[in-house]
Amino acid sequence: MKSDFSGGELNFTSISRDQSLREQVSDALRAALISGRMRPGGLYPAPVLAEMLGVSATPVREAMLDLAREGLVEVAPNKGFRVTAVSERELDELAETRLLLEVPVMGAVAANLSPTAKDRLEDLRQIASELEQAAAGDDLMAYMQLDTEFHIRFLSIHGNGELVKTVRSLRGRTRLYGLERLSRAGTLMDSTREHAQLIDLALAGRREDLEELTRVHIGHVRSDWAAEQPLDESGD
């Protein structure tokens, strides 16, 4: 059956074989969903996505079924997967929940700096640098994958695996349609540089300052990053 998906607005980075293939495919698709490159209501056949990712259709179907269980897509029998929409109220609630969870945990990392924690924070500088490169190169899907990796690894230093899983799920349900607009305007780099600042504040043990910057950083999700809804096909 013919699909309405052309694939023109997707540009996946290549899949390596160093990690779980299913996990890499899932991360790539999740980044496309969050960034709005896979549009609500859009129908996406697994074989087409698989060809773009350079993998077989099986890991794509498995990853999309995982996303379906999270409510991010719906199964369209014999057609593919349709992206579900997220309301403004849902986006507000997701951002609020992230603030309630992440702010105190980030602060706790700064308040409990073991040598191992310091090493793990320093390791995050490479991701912060790659985030700036992705922002400068307008590679929004790579940006979303790196942004998720940065925050998940930062939070994991605290040692609460359940919280990390919860935050990952919350981030996956978010839609950041405004990223493309900010990237075109050249202002995405401003919030991107905050990642390096988060590391610096944590290493300095400045808990209150780190918590405040975390509030500001997560606040971008609603004030800037998700402020623009996607255009419909007529461009209106």
C-alpha positions in Angstrom: 0.0 0.0 0.0 1.3 3.4 -1.0 2.7 5.6 1.8 2.5 9.4 2.1 6.1 9.5 3.4 8.8 10.7 1.1 11.7 10.9 3.7 12.9 14.2 2.4 13.1 15.9 5.7 14.9 13.1 7.5 18.7 12.9 7.5 19.9 10.1 9.8 23.5 9.7 10.8 25.1 6.4 10.0 24.6 3.4 12.3 27.7 1.9 13.7 28.2 -1.7 15.0 29.8 -0.7 18.3 26.6 -0.8 20.4 23.3 -2.6 20.3 21.8 -2.1 16.9 18.3 -1.9 18.2 19.3 0.7 20.8 21.0 2.8 18.2 18.1 2.6 15.9 15.7 3.5 18.7 17.9 6.5 19.7 18.0 7.8 16.1 14.2 7.5 15.7 13.5 9.0 19.1 15.7 12.0 18.1 13.7 12.4 14.9 10.5 12.4 16.9 11.7 14.9 19.5 13.1 17.3 17.0 9.9 17.2 15.0 11.5 15.8 11.9 9.0 13.0 12.1 5.8 14.9 12.0 2.6 14.1 14.0 0.2 12.3 11.8 2.9 11.3 9.4 3.0 7.7 8.2 6.4 6.0 8.3 7.0 2.5 6.8 9.7 0.5 8.5 11.4 -0.5 5.2 11.8 3.1 4.1 13.3 4.1 7.5 15.5 1.0 7.4 16.9 2.0 4.1 17.7 5.5 5.3 19.4 4.1 8.4 21.3 1.5 6.4 20.0 -1.5 8.4 17.4 -4.2 7.9 13.8 -3.6 8.6 13.7 -5.9 11.6 15.5 -3.6 14.2 13.5 -0.7 12.9 10.2 -2.5 13.5 11.4 -3.6 16.9 12.4 0.0 17.8 9.1 1.4 16.5 7.1 -1.1 18.5 9.1 0.0 21.6 8.1 3.6 20.8 4.5 2.5 20.2 4.4 1.0 23.7 5.5 4.4 25.0 2.7 6.1 23.1 5.0 8.0 20.8 3.7 6.3 17.6 0.8 4.2 16.6 0.8 1.0 14.6 -0.9 1.3 11.2 -1.4 -2.3 10.1 0.1 -3.1 6.7 1.2 0.6 6.3 3.8 1.4 9.0 3.8 3.7 12.0 2.0 7.0 12.6 3.5 9.6 14.8 1.2 10.7 17.7 0.6 14.4 18.6 1.4 15.9 21.9 -0.7 18.7 23.3 0.5 22.0 24.8 -0.7 21.0 28.2 1.2 17.7 28.0 4.4 19.5 27.0 3.9 21.8 30.0 3.4 18.9 32.3 6.5 17.1 30.9 8.7 20.2 31.4 7.3 20.7 35.0 8.0 17.1 35.9 11.5 17.3 34.6 12.1 20.4 36.7 10.9 18.6 39.8 13.1 15.6 39.2 16.3 17.0 37.6 17.0 20.2 39.6 17.5 18.5 43.0 19.4 15.6 41.5 21.8 17.8 39.6 22.3 19.7 42.8 23.0 16.5 44.7 25.8 15.7 42.2 27.5 19.0 43.0 27.1 18.4 46.7 28.6 14.9 46.7 31.8 15.1 44.6 33.8 11.9 44.8 36.9 11.4 42.6 34.9 9.1 40.4 32.1 11.7 40.1 34.7 14.3 39.1 36.1 12.0 36.4 32.6 11.3 35.0 31.9 15.0 34.9 35.1 15.7 33.0 34.2 13.0 30.5 31.1 15.0 29.7 33.1 17.8 28.2 33.6 15.8 25.0 29.8 15.5 24.6 29.4 19.2 25.3 31.9 20.0 22.6 30.2 17.7 20.1 26.9 19.4 21.0 28.3 22.7 20.0 29.6 21.2 16.8 26.1 19.8 16.0 24.5 23.1 16.8 27.0 25.0 14.5 26.4 22.5 11.7 22.6 22.5 12.0 22.6 18.8 12.6 19.5 18.7 14.8 19.0 15.0 14.9 22.6 14.4 16.1 22.1 17.3 18.5 19.1 15.7 20.1 20.9 12.4 20.5 23.9 14.1 22.1 21.7 16.3 24.3 19.9 13.2 25.7 23.2 11.4 26.2 24.7 14.4 28.1 21.8 14.8 30.5 21.3 11.1 31.1 24.9 10.6 31.9 25.0 13.6 34.1 22.0 12.4 36.1 23.3 8.9 36.3 26.3 10.1 38.4 23.8 10.4 41.3 23.2 6.7 41.0 19.4 6.4 40.8 18.7 4.2 37.9 14.9 4.5 38.2 15.1 8.3 38.0 17.3 8.1 34.9 14.8 5.8 33.1 12.0 8.2 34.1 13.7 11.2 32.7 14.7 9.4 29.5 11.0 8.6 29.0 9.9 12.2 29.7 12.5 13.6 27.2 11.3 11.1 24.6 7.7 12.3 24.9 8.7 15.9 24.4 8.5 17.7 21.0 10.9 20.5 20.3 9.6 22.0 17.0 11.4 25.3 17.7 14.9 23.9 17.4 15.0 24.3 13.7 13.9 27.9 13.9 16.5 28.6 16.6 19.2 26.9 14.5 18.3 29.0 11.5 18.5 32.1 13.6 21.9 31.2 15.0 20.6 31.4 18.6 20.6 27.7 19.5 24.3 28.0 20.4 23.4 30.2 23.4 21.6 27.4 25.3 24.1 24.8 24.0 27.0 26.5 25.8 25.1 26.0 29.0 26.1 22.3 29.0 29.8 23.3 29.6 28.6 25.7 32.4 26.7 22.9 34.1 29.9 20.8 34.2 31.9 23.8 35.6 29.4 24.5 38.3 29.1 20.9 39.4 32.9 20.5 39.6 33.1 23.7 41.7 30.6 22.3 44.1 28.2 25.3 43.5 25.0 23.5 44.2 22.6 26.4 44.3 24.1 28.0 41.1 23.9 24.6 39.3 20.3 24.1 40.3 19.4 27.6 39.1 21.1 27.0 35.7 19.3 23.7 35.4 16.0 25.5 35.9 16.9 27.9 33.2 18.2 25.2 30.9 15.1 23.0 31.2 13.0 26.2 30.9 14.2 26.5 27.3 12.1 23.4 26.5 8.9 25.4 26.7 10.0 29.0 26.3 12.1 28.5 23.2 12.7 24.9 22.0 9.0 23.9 21.7 7.6 27.3 21.1 6.9 26.9 17.4 4.4 24.2 16.2 5.2 22.5 12.9 3.8 23.9 9.8 1.0 22.0 8.0 1.6 20.8 4.5 0.1 24.0 3.0 2.8 26.0 4.8 0.3 28.1 6.7 
